[in-house]
Amino acid sequence: MRDSDTTRRRFLAALGITGTTAVLAAATGAGAAAATTAGGGHPAGGPGGAASAAAASAGATGRQPQPVYLGSFGWTDPPGRGLDVASRDIDGRITLVGTVADVPDASSLAFSADRRFLYTVNELVPTGRVTALSLADPFSPTIINSRSTLGAGPTHLSVHPSGRFLLTANYTAGSVVVHPLAEDGSIGEATDLAQHVGAERDPHAHQVLVDPSGEHVIAVDLGADSVYVYSLDLQAGTFAEEQQLILTSGSGPRHLAFHPDGGHAYVLAELASTITVLHWDATTGRFTEGPTISSRAADATGENFPAEIAVSADGRFVYASNRGDDDIAVFAVAENGASLRLLDTVATGGAWPRHFALDPGEDGLFVANQNSGTLTRLPRDAVTGLLSPAETLAEVPGVCVVAFLG
């Protein structure tokens, strides 16, 4: 099957769970900054180090650098560092600021609504946990606290728009869990856990997010071939199931992205290499299955396992990453969101694109290529939605997620 996922899951088994050190280089090829941190979670050199140098440079040019957060796995060869912090200039170049200590296997990242706090899963630690970090200095995040996810292999998380709850999907355990959040950003003890049950395979919850109305929690389960809809009691912090939409057996739905119209969503199936359009009724809290399209080019061959999906802010384009083909598929949205049409596939410039993110201006798509340990950028045309050939920005061992603060 997948060498990378097989290795990852063997690693989980070795930890007894059931059901580091290349340097991030500047894009210009200039000398790399130190990749380890001093005590207290500050990057090497402290707040007066690389971050101050970036700020001084920005003052001279009038361009303010933006922080970028890069999560990586520690089981890769060479091992990832967990959570790196980088600086992005106006031209999209990336320079390392440092690494936050004691944040292993940061495979999913989420911000609080006010961007004061960053939350991450710690996927491959023996019990599974989530960690809160303060962004008082966004180039030097500091750990606030961590909590158990009550299940193994937490692989995705999101913050409820109320700002009061953290939602996490436990891949290995096949469950979703809710934690309350305090005003200081700290994570409280879990208030509820919803356990999934697979009809043909063990459940593997791979994503949890909130719908555009803010009224429903959506969980995508690869093992159960299902999309679950929950309501969340904002007083008690407890789930109530509203729907289990069962998709094609063996398709392995992994991630879902909503259209800005709030009436459609697109679910990416890892095992079938497909995208299915879902019609969404926020009033009733129910999905209805629509057409399915391949995530691959017509002439693509060999094994392939899609990973990430995103919709442009204007709702005109959908992007999906293909691991195996190692490309980004570009789709035009048609029929007011009800169908997709493949426009192009563009190589990511690396191997095994586990995650990607459009930058805040949506003029570039940044890809975390896990197996090659590279962060690449594909320039984007906002009018056509098409992507230009990839440029390598940095080497980041085991990189699996990229997130922009703003």
C-alpha positions in Angstrom: 0.0 0.0 0.0 1.5 3.4 0.9 5.1 3.1 2.1 4.8 6.4 4.1 1.5 5.5 5.8 2.6 2.0 6.4 5.7 3.3 8.2 3.7 5.8 10.2 1.2 3.2 11.3 3.9 0.7 12.2 5.4 3.5 14.3 2.1 3.9 16.1 2.0 0.1 16.7 5.5 0.2 18.1 4.3 2.8 20.7 1.7 0.3 21.8 -1.2 2.2 20.4 -4.3 0.2 19.3 -7.2 0.1 16.6 16.4 15.8 14.1 18.0 17.5 11.8 18.4 19.4 8.6 18.1 23.1 8.5 15.4 25.2 6.9 17.2 27.2 4.3 16.4 30.6 3.0 14.9 30.6 -0.5 17.8 32.8 -1.7 20.2 30.0 -0.7 21.8 32.3 1.9 23.2 30.9 5.2 20.7 29.0 7.3 19.7 30.0 10.8 19.9 27.7 13.8 17.2 25.1 13.8 17.0 24.3 17.5 15.6 26.2 20.4 16.8 27.4 23.7 14.8 26.8 26.9 11.3 28.2 27.3 10.3 27.5 23.8 12.1 30.5 22.2 14.0 30.0 18.9 17.7 29.8 19.2 19.0 33.3 19.8 15.8 34.3 21.6 13.4 37.1 20.5 16.4 39.3 19.7 17.8 36.8 17.1 16.5 35.9 13.7 13.1 37.5 14.3 14.7 40.8 15.2 16.9 40.6 12.1 13.8 40.0 10.0 12.1 43.0 11.5 15.1 45.2 11.0 15.2 44.2 7.3 11.5 44.9 7.0 12.0 48.3 8.5 14.7 49.1 5.9 12.5 47.9 3.0 9.1 48.9 4.3 7.9 45.3 4.0 6.6 43.6 7.0 7.6 39.9 7.3 4.8 37.4 8.0 5.2 34.4 10.3 4.6 30.9 8.8 4.3 27.7 10.9 5.6 24.4 9.6 4.6 21.1 11.3 6.6 17.9 10.7 6.7 14.2 11.7 9.6 12.9 13.8 9.5 9.4 12.4 10.7 10.4 8.9 14.2 9.9 7.6 15.7 12.4 8.4 13.4 13.2 11.3 11.3 16.3 11.4 11.7 18.8 14.2 8.0 19.1 15.2 7.2 22.8 14.8 9.3 25.2 12.9 8.7 29.0 12.6 9.6 30.8 9.4 9.4 34.3 8.1 7.8 35.1 4.7 8.6 38.3 2.8 6.3 40.1 0.3 7.8 38.1 -2.6 7.0 34.8 -0.9 10.6 33.9 0.1 10.9 31.8 3.3 13.6 32.2 6.0 13.9 30.1 9.1 13.4 31.8 12.4 13.7 28.7 14.6 12.0 25.6 16.1 9.7 25.4 19.1 10.9 22.8 21.6 8.7 20.0 22.9 6.1 20.1 20.2 6.5 16.7 18.5 4.6 15.5 15.4 2.7 18.8 14.8 0.7 17.4 11.9 -2.3 19.8 12.1 -2.4 23.5 13.1 -5.2 25.8 14.0 -5.5 29.4 15.1 -7.8 31.1 17.6 -10.2 33.5 15.9 -8.2 36.5 17.2 -4.9 34.9 16.1 -3.5 35.2 19.6 -3.1 31.5 20.0 -1.9 28.5 18.0 -3.1 24.9 18.6 -1.5 21.7 17.3 -2.0 18.0 17.6 0.9 15.8 18.8 0.0 12.9 16.6 2.4 10.1 17.4 3.0 10.5 21.1 1.8 7.3 22.9 -1.5 8.7 24.3 -2.2 11.4 21.7 -2.4 15.1 22.8 -3.1 18.6 21.8 -0.9 21.6 22.7 -1.7 25.3 23.0 0.9 28.0 22.2 0.8 31.8 22.8 1.6 34.0 19.8 2.3 37.1 21.9 5.5 37.2 19.9 4.4 35.3 16.7 8.0 34.6 15.8 8.6 33.0 19.2 5.6 30.9 20.2 5.6 29.6 23.8 3.8 26.6 25.1 0.8 27.3 27.4 -0.3 23.7 28.1 -1.2 20.3 26.7 -4.1 17.9 27.1 -4.8 14.3 26.3 -7.1 13.7 23.3 -8.6 10.5 24.9 -7.5 8.6 21.9 -4.6 7.6 19.7 -3.3 9.3 16.6 -4.9 12.8 16.7 -4.5 14.0 13.1 -6.6 17.2 12.7 -8.0 19.9 14.8 -10.0 23.2 14.5 -11.3 25.9 16.8 -15.0 26.5 17.1 -15.9 30.0 15.9 -17.2 30.9 19.4 -13.6 30.6 20.5 -14.7 28.4 23.4 -13.9 24.9 22.2 -11.1 23.0 20.5 -12.2 20.0 18.3 -9.9 17.2 17.5 -10.1 14.1 15.3 -8.3 10.9 16.6 -7.3 8.9 13.5 -6.2 5.7 15.2 -9.0 5.6 17.7 -11.7 6.7 15.3 -13.2 9.4 17.5 -13.6 13.1 17.8 -13.1 15.0 21.1 -14.0 18.4 22.4 -12.0 20.5 24.8 -13.0 23.8 26.4 -10.7 26.8 25.8 -10.0 29.5 28.4 -9.5 33.2 27.8 -5.7 32.8 28.3 -5.7 30.2 25.4 -5.2 27.2 27.7 -6.9 23.9 26.9 -9.2 22.4 29.6 -10.0 18.8 30.3 -12.1 17.1 27.5 -15.9 17.5 27.9 -17.0 14.9 25.4 -15.9 12.3 23.0 -17.9 10.8 20.1 -16.8 7.3 19.1 -17.3 6.3 15.4 -18.0 2.7 14.4 -17.0 1.3 10.9 -19.3 -1.2 9.2 -16.5 -2.8 7.2 -13.3 -1.4 8.5 -12.1 0.2 11.8 -13.0 3.8 12.0 -10.3 6.4 11.4 -11.5 10.0 12.0 -9.3 12.2 9.8 -10.8 15.7 10.0 -13.2 17.7 12.2 -14.4 21.2 11.3 -17.3 23.6 11.8 -19.8 24.4 8.9 -20.0 28.0 7.6 -23.1 28.7 9.6 -21.2 27.9 12.8 -24.1 25.6 14.0 -22.8 22.2 13.1 -19.6 20.1 13.6 -18.5 18.0 10.7 -16.3 14.9 11.1 -14.8 13.0 8.1 -14.0 9.3 8.8 -11.8 7.4 6.4 -12.3 4.0 7.9 -16.1 4.3 8.3 -16.5 5.8 4.8 -18.6 8.4 6.4 -19.2 12.1 7.0 -20.7 12.7 10.4 -22.7 15.8 11.4 -23.0 16.8 15.1 -24.5 19.6 17.0 -22.4 21.0 19.9 -23.9 22.2 23.1 -22.1 25.4 23.8 -22.9 25.2 27.5 -21.9 21.6 28.3 -19.4 21.1 25.4 -21.1 17.9 24.3 -21.9 16.4 20.9 -25.3 15.1 19.6 -25.2 13.2 16.3 -27.4 14.6 13.6 -26.4 12.6 10.5 -24.0 9.9 9.4 -23.7 10.1 5.6 -22.2 6.9 4.4 -20.3 7.2 1.1 -19.0 4.6 -1.3 -17.6 1.5 0.5 -13.8 1.6 0.5 -13.5 5.1 -0.8 -11.9 6.4 2.4 -13.1 10.0 2.7 -10.3 12.1 4.2 -10.9 15.8 4.1 -13.8 18.1 3.2 -13.9 21.8 2.2 -16.9 24.0 2.0 -17.8 26.3 -0.8 -18.2 30.0 0.3 -21.9 29.9 -0.6 -22.4 27.6 2.4 -24.6 25.3 0.4 -22.0 22.9 -1.1 -18.9 21.0 0.1 -16.4 18.8 -1.6 -15.1 15.6 0.1 -11.8 14.1 -1.0 -11.5 10.3 -0.9 -8.0 9.1 -0.1 -8.5 5.4 -1.2 -10.6 6.1 -4.3 -8.8 9.2 -5.6 -12.1 11.0 -6.1 -13.9 14.2 -5.0 -17.6 14.0 -4.3 -19.8 17.1 -4.3 -22.1 17.3 -1.3 -25.2 19.6 -1.1 -25.4 21.1 2.4 -28.5 22.3 4.2 -27.5 24.1 7.3 -31.1 24.5 8.5 -31.6 20.7 8.8 -27.9 19.9 9.3 -27.9 17.3 6.5 -25.7 16.5 3.5 -27.0 15.1 0.2 -24.6 13.3 -2.0 -24.0 14.7 -5.5 -21.7 13.8 -8.4 -18.2 12.3 -8.0 -15.2 13.1 -10.1 -11.6 11.7 -10.2 -8.9 13.8 -8.5 -6.4 12.6 -11.1 -5.4 13.4 -14.6 -7.0 11.1 -17.2 -3.7 9.5 -18.1 -2.5 9.1 -14.5 -1.4 5.5 -13.5 0.0 3.8 -10.4 -1.0 4.2 -6.8 -2.3 7.5 -5.6 -3.6 8.8 -2.3 -5.1 12.3 -2.2 -4.5 14.3 0.9 -5.7 17.9 1.0 -8.5 19.9 -0.6 -9.2 23.7 -0.6 -11.6 26.2 -2.2 -10.5 29.6 -3.4 -12.1 32.5 -1.5 -14.1 33.6 -4.5 -15.5 30.0 -4.8 -14.5 29.6 -8.4 -11.7 27.0 -8.0 -11.0 23.8 -6.0 -7.5 22.4 -5.4 -6.5 18.9 -4.3 -3.2 17.3 -3.7 -2.4 13.8 -5.0 0.2 11.8 -3.2 1.7 9.3 -5.7 1.1 11.5 -8.7 2.7 14.2 -6.6 0.7 17.0 -8.1 -2.0 19.6 -7.4 -5.2 19.1 -9.4 -7.0 22.3 -10.3 -10.8 22.3 -10.8 -13.2 24.9 -12.0 -16.4 25.2 -10.0 -19.5 25.0 -12.2 -23.3 25.1 -11.8 -23.2 27.5 -8.9 -21.0 25.0 -6.9 -22.9 21.9 -7.8 -20.2 20.4 -10.1 -16.4 20.4 -10.8 -14.4 20.3 -14.0 -10.7 19.4 -14.1 -8.6 22.2 -15.6 -5.0 21.1 -15.0 -2.6 19.1 -12.8 0.7 20.7 -11.8 3.7 18.9 -10.2 4.4 20.0 -6.7 8.1 19.9 -7.1 8.5 17.4 -4.3 7.3 14.0 -3.1 4.1 13.1 -1.2 2.3 16.4 -0.8 0.5 15.8 2.4 -0.8 19.4 2.9 -0.9 22.7 1.1 -2.3 26.1 1.8 -3.1 29.2 -0.3 -1.3 32.2 1.1 -3.5 35.1 2.5 -3.5 36.9 -0.8 -4.1 33.7 -2.7 -1.4 34.5 -5.2 0.6 31.3 -4.3 -0.1 27.8 -3.2 2.5 26.5 -0.6 3.0 22.7 -0.5 4.3 20.5 2.3 6.0 17.7 0.5 6.5 15.1 3.3 8.8 12.5 1.7 11.2 14.9 0.0 11.2 17.2 3.0 10.6 20.3 1.0 8.3 23.3 1.1 7.4 24.5 -2.4 5.4 27.3 -3.9 3.2 27.2 -7.0 2.4 30.8 -8.2 -1.4 31.2 -8.8 -3.3 33.3 -11.4 -6.3 34.6 -9.6 -8.3 35.1 -12.8 -7.8 31.6 -14.4 -7.1 29.8 -11.1 -4.2 28.0 -12.8 -0.8 27.3 -11.2 2.7 27.9 -12.5 5.6 25.5 -12.0 6.8 24.9 -8.5 9.7 26.7 -6.9 11.5 25.2 -3.9 11.5 27.5 -0.9 13.0 25.5 1.8 14.2 22.1 3.1 12.1 20.9 6.1 12.5 17.3 7.0 9.2 15.4 7.4 7.2 18.5 6.7 3.4 17.7 6.7 1.5 21.0 7.3 1.9 24.7 6.6 -0.1 27.5 8.1 -0.1 31.3 7.7 -0.9 33.6 10.6 -2.6 36.2 8.5 
